[in-house]
C-alpha cells in the first residue's frame, strides 16, 4: 500500500563539502544585503572570488540547487531561505 501525502516537503539535505558551504554562506550574506537573483555566470564569479576554480564554483552551485538551496527563477537562480538561513536573515533585518 502506497500512501501519498500532499503538501509535505522533505527536509533538505545539508550542503556537502566545503565549497558548497562557502558558496551558501556568501549567497546568504548577499541576500541579507539585498541581492536576490544570480545568473550562472554570477554564481561562478562569486565562487571564483572565494578562491574556487571555475569548475568547482559551478559544481558547488549545482550541488546547492539539487539540495534545494537554489531554485530557478526569472533571470537566474534565487536562494531558498528556510530554517537556519531564514532565522539568520530575519535576525539581521529586524535587528
FIKOLZA-1660 file (N, C-alpha, C; in steps of 0.1 Angstrom, whole numbers, plus 5000, padded with zeros to 4 digits):
% residues 95
   i   px   py   pz ch aa at
   1 5008 4988 5000  A  X  N
   1 5000 5000 5000  A  X CA
   1 5009 5012 5000  A  X  C
   2 5006 5022 4991  A  X  N
   2 5014 5034 4990  A  X CA
   2 5004 5045 4994  A  X  C
   3 5009 5053 5004  A  X  N
   3 5001 5064 5009  A  X CA
   3 5008 5077 5004  A  X  C
   4 5000 5085 4997  A  X  N
   4 5006 5098 4992  A  X CA
   4 5002 5109 5001  A  X  C
   5 5012 5117 5005  A  X  N
   5 5010 5128 5014  A  X CA
   5 5012 5141 5006  A  X  C
   6 5001 5148 5004  A  X  N
   6 5001 5161 4996  A  X CA
   6 5006 5172 5005  A  X  C
   7 5014 5181 4999  A  X  N
   7 5019 5193 5006  A  X CA
   7 5029 5190 5017  A  X  C
   8 5035 5179 5017  A  X  N
   8 5045 5176 5027  A  X CA
   8 5059 5177 5020  A  X  C
   9 5067 5186 5025  A  X  N
   9 5080 5188 5019  A  X CA
   9 5091 5179 5026  A  X  C
  10 5099 5173 5019  A  X  N
  10 5110 5166 5025  A  X CA
  10 5121 5175 5030  A  X  C
  11 5127 5172 5041  A  X  N
  11 5138 5181 5046  A  X CA
  11 5149 5182 5036  A  X  C
  12 5155 5193 5035  A  X  N
  12 5167 5194 5025  A  X CA
  12 5179 5188 5032  A  X  C
  13 5187 5183 5023  A  X  N
  13 5200 5177 5029  A  X CA
  13 5210 5189 5031  A  X  C
  14 5219 5187 5040  A  X  N
  14 5229 5197 5043  A  X CA
  14 5238 5198 5031  A  X  C
  15 5244 5210 5029  A  X  N
  15 5254 5211 5018  A  X CA
  15 5265 5201 5020  A  X  C
  16 5269 5195 5009  A  X  N
  16 5280 5185 5011  A  X CA
  16 5293 5191 5006  A  X  C
  17 5302 5192 5015  A  X  N
  17 5316 5197 5011  A  X CA
  17 5318 5212 5015  A  X  C
  18 5330 5215 5015  A  X  N
  18 5335 5228 5019  A  X CA
  18 5331 5239 5009  A  X  C
  19 5332 5236 4996  A  X  N
  19 5328 5246 4986  A  X CA
  19 5314 5250 4986  A  X  C
  20 5305 5240 4988  A  X  N
  20 5291 5243 4988  A  X CA
  20 5288 5252 5001  A  X  C
  21 5294 5248 5012  A  X  N
  21 5292 5256 5024  A  X CA
  21 5297 5271 5022  A  X  C
  22 5309 5272 5016  A  X  N
  22 5314 5286 5013  A  X CA
  22 5305 5294 5004  A  X  C
  23 5300 5287 4993  A  X  N
  23 5291 5294 4984  A  X CA
  23 5278 5298 4991  A  X  C
  24 5272 5289 4998  A  X  N
  24 5260 5291 5005  A  X CA
  24 5261 5303 5015  A  X  C
  25 5272 5303 5023  A  X  N
  25 5274 5314 5032  A  X CA
  25 5275 5328 5025  A  X  C
  26 5283 5328 5013  A  X  N
  26 5284 5340 5006  A  X CA
  26 5271 5345 5000  A  X  C
  27 5263 5335 4995  A  X  N
  27 5249 5339 4990  A  X CA
  27 5240 5344 5001  A  X  C
  28 5241 5338 5012  A  X  N
  28 5232 5343 5024  A  X CA
  28 5236 5357 5027  A  X  C
  29 5249 5360 5028  A  X  N
  29 5254 5373 5031  A  X CA
  29 5249 5383 5020  A  X  C
  30 5250 5379 5008  A  X  N
  30 5245 5388 4997  A  X CA
  30 5230 5390 4997  A  X  C
  31 5222 5379 5001  A  X  N
  31 5208 5380 5002  A  X CA
  31 5204 5390 5013  A  X  C
  32 5212 5390 5024  A  X  N
  32 5209 5399 5035  A  X CA
  32 5211 5414 5030  A  X  C
  33 5221 5415 5021  A  X  N
  33 5225 5429 5016  A  X CA
  33 5215 5433 5005  A  X  C
  34 5206 5424 5001  A  X  N
  34 5195 5428 4991  A  X CA
  34 5196 5421 4978  A  X  C
  35 5207 5414 4975  A  X  N
  35 5207 5407 4962  A  X CA
  35 5198 5395 4963  A  X  C
  36 5190 5392 4953  A  X  N
  36 5180 5382 4953  A  X CA
  36 5182 5371 4942  A  X  C
  37 5187 5375 4931  A  X  N
  37 5188 5366 4919  A  X CA
  37 5202 5366 4913  A  X  C
  38 5208 5355 4910  A  X  N
  38 5221 5354 4904  A  X CA
  38 5221 5345 4892  A  X  C
  39 5227 5350 4881  A  X  N
  39 5229 5342 4869  A  X CA
  39 5239 5331 4872  A  X  C
  40 5240 5322 4862  A  X  N
  40 5250 5311 4863  A  X CA
  40 5264 5318 4863  A  X  C
  41 5266 5328 4855  A  X  N
  41 5279 5335 4855  A  X CA
  41 5282 5342 4868  A  X  C
  42 5271 5348 4874  A  X  N
  42 5273 5354 4888  A  X CA
  42 5278 5344 4898  A  X  C
  43 5271 5332 4898  A  X  N
  43 5275 5322 4907  A  X CA
  43 5289 5317 4906  A  X  C
  44 5294 5316 4893  A  X  N
  44 5308 5312 4890  A  X CA
  44 5317 5323 4895  A  X  C
  45 5313 5336 4892  A  X  N
  45 5322 5347 4897  A  X CA
  45 5323 5348 4912  A  X  C
  46 5312 5346 4919  A  X  N
  46 5312 5346 4933  A  X CA
  46 5321 5334 4938  A  X  C
  47 5320 5323 4932  A  X  N
  47 5329 5312 4936  A  X CA
  47 5343 5315 4933  A  X  C
  48 5346 5321 4922  A  X  N
  48 5360 5325 4919  A  X CA
  48 5365 5335 4929  A  X  C
  49 5357 5344 4934  A  X  N
  49 5361 5354 4944  A  X CA
  49 5364 5347 4957  A  X  C
  50 5358 5335 4959  A  X  N
  50 5361 5327 4971  A  X CA
  50 5373 5318 4970  A  X  C
  51 5380 5319 4958  A  X  N
  51 5392 5311 4955  A  X CA
  51 5389 5298 4949  A  X  C
  52 5377 5295 4944  A  X  N
  52 5374 5283 4937  A  X CA
  52 5378 5283 4922  A  X  C
  53 5380 5272 4917  A  X  N
  53 5382 5271 4902  A  X CA
  53 5368 5273 4896  A  X  C
  54 5368 5276 4883  A  X  N
  54 5355 5277 4876  A  X CA
  54 5347 5265 4877  A  X  C
  55 5353 5253 4875  A  X  N
  55 5345 5240 4876  A  X CA
  55 5340 5238 4890  A  X  C
  56 5348 5241 4900  A  X  N
  56 5344 5239 4914  A  X CA
  56 5332 5248 4918  A  X  C
  57 5333 5261 4913  A  X  N
  57 5322 5270 4916  A  X CA
  57 5309 5265 4909  A  X  C
  58 5310 5261 4897  A  X  N
  58 5298 5255 4890  A  X CA
  58 5293 5243 4897  A  X  C
  59 5302 5234 4901  A  X  N
  59 5298 5222 4908  A  X CA
  59 5291 5225 4921  A  X  C
  60 5296 5235 4929  A  X  N
  60 5290 5239 4942  A  X CA
  60 5276 5244 4939  A  X  C
  61 5275 5253 4929  A  X  N
  61 5262 5259 4926  A  X CA
  61 5252 5248 4922  A  X  C
  62 5256 5238 4914  A  X  N
  62 5247 5227 4910  A  X CA
  62 5243 5219 4922  A  X  C
  63 5253 5217 4931  A  X  N
  63 5250 5209 4943  A  X CA
  63 5240 5216 4952  A  X  C
  64 5241 5229 4954  A  X  N
  64 5232 5237 4962  A  X CA
  64 5218 5237 4955  A  X  C
  65 5218 5237 4942  A  X  N
  65 5205 5236 4935  A  X CA
  65 5198 5223 4937  A  X  C
  66 5206 5212 4936  A  X  N
  66 5200 5199 4938  A  X CA
  66 5196 5196 4952  A  X  C
  67 5202 5203 4962  A  X  N
  67 5199 5201 4976  A  X CA
  67 5187 5210 4980  A  X  C
  68 5183 5219 4971  A  X  N
  68 5171 5227 4974  A  X CA
  68 5174 5241 4980  A  X  C
  69 5187 5245 4979  A  X  N
  69 5191 5258 4984  A  X CA
  69 5189 5269 4974  A  X  C
  70 5190 5265 4961  A  X  N
  70 5188 5275 4950  A  X CA
  70 5177 5269 4941  A  X  C
  71 5169 5279 4936  A  X  N
  71 5158 5274 4927  A  X CA
  71 5159 5283 4915  A  X  C
  72 5155 5278 4903  A  X  N
  72 5155 5285 4891  A  X CA
  72 5144 5296 4892  A  X  C
  73 5148 5308 4888  A  X  N
  73 5140 5320 4889  A  X CA
  73 5141 5328 4876  A  X  C
  74 5133 5337 4874  A  X  N
  74 5134 5346 4862  A  X CA
  74 5147 5353 4863  A  X  C
  75 5156 5351 4853  A  X  N
  75 5169 5358 4853  A  X CA
  75 5180 5351 4859  A  X  C
  76 5177 5339 4865  A  X  N
  76 5188 5331 4871  A  X CA
  76 5184 5322 4882  A  X  C
  77 5190 5323 4893  A  X  N
  77 5187 5314 4905  A  X CA
  77 5185 5323 4917  A  X  C
  78 5176 5319 4925  A  X  N
  78 5173 5326 4938  A  X CA
  78 5176 5317 4950  A  X  C
  79 5180 5322 4961  A  X  N
  79 5183 5315 4973  A  X CA
  79 5170 5311 4979  A  X  C
  80 5168 5299 4983  A  X  N
  80 5156 5294 4990  A  X CA
  80 5160 5296 5005  A  X  C
  81 5153 5305 5012  A  X  N
  81 5156 5308 5026  A  X CA
  81 5146 5300 5035  A  X  C
  82 5151 5290 5042  A  X  N
  82 5143 5282 5051  A  X CA
  82 5152 5279 5063  A  X  C
  83 5145 5276 5074  A  X  N
  83 5152 5271 5086  A  X CA
  83 5162 5280 5091  A  X  C
  84 5175 5276 5093  A  X  N
  84 5185 5284 5099  A  X CA
  84 5188 5296 5090  A  X  C
  85 5188 5294 5077  A  X  N
  85 5190 5306 5068  A  X CA
  85 5180 5317 5070  A  X  C
  86 5167 5313 5071  A  X  N
  86 5157 5323 5073  A  X CA
  86 5159 5330 5087  A  X  C
  87 5162 5322 5097  A  X  N
  87 5164 5328 5110  A  X CA
  87 5175 5338 5110  A  X  C
  88 5186 5335 5103  A  X  N
  88 5198 5344 5102  A  X CA
  88 5194 5357 5094  A  X  C
  89 5186 5356 5084  A  X  N
  89 5182 5368 5076  A  X CA
  89 5173 5376 5085  A  X  C
  90 5163 5370 5091  A  X  N
  90 5153 5378 5099  A  X CA
  90 5160 5385 5111  A  X  C
  91 5170 5378 5117  A  X  N
  91 5177 5384 5129  A  X CA
  91 5184 5397 5124  A  X  C
  92 5191 5396 5113  A  X  N
  92 5199 5407 5108  A  X CA
  92 5189 5418 5103  A  X  C
  93 5179 5415 5096  A  X  N
  93 5170 5425 5091  A  X CA
  93 5161 5432 5102  A  X  C
  94 5157 5424 5112  A  X  N
  94 5148 5430 5123  A  X CA
  94 5156 5436 5134  A  X  C
  95 5169 5433 5135  A  X  N
  95 5175 5440 5145  A  X CA
  95 5185 5435 5153  A  X  C
% end
